[in-house]
Amino acid sequence: MDEGGVFFEDLGEGTRAPARSHRLTRTDLVRYAGASHDFNPLHHDEVRARAAGMRGVFAHGMFTAGLLATALTDFVGVGNLRGYRVRFTEQAWPDDVLTTEITVRGKDEETHLVELDCRVLNDAGTAVLTGSAVAAPRRRSA
C-alpha cells in the first residue's frame, strides 16, 4: 500500500506543506459532538454559551486538532506520523475559516525524521491552535 505524502529527500528546513482550509459551520459542531460524544453545551447551546460569557457556541478543540492531523498525514503520508502535540490558544467560532500551516523545522539524516511546526489560523490570522509533530516520511531509497 502506498501511504502517499512527500519523500524525505525532498524536504528541507522551511519547506511548507500545502495549506488546508475549512469554513467552520454549526453543523460541524453538531456532527463532531455526536461522533466524539462530547455534548458540552458550550459547543451547541447558544443560550448556555452566552450565559457562560462566550459570544456564542464555539468549536471543540479536538475538531481543530483533527483538521491539522489530516493536513499532517496528507503531507507526510498515512502511518508516518510519530508524534503530535497541540496547544489550544483561542476559540474557533462558526463561520471562521480555519487554515493549517505546517513548516519543516528540522531534518535528521541519521534517523530520517523531520520535525514540524504547526498552526491553525482563523481568517483574521490569529492562531487558534499551535503545535509540533515528528514524522518519518517515505524514502526513495532505503
Secondary structure, 3 states (H helix, E strand, C coil): CCCCCCEHHHCCCCCECCCCEEECCHHHHHHHHHHHCCCCHHHCCHHHHHHCCCCCCCCCHHHHHHHHHHHHHHHHCCCCEEEEEEEECCCCCCCCEEEEEEEEEEEECCCCEEEEEEEEECCCCCEEEEEEEEECCECCCC
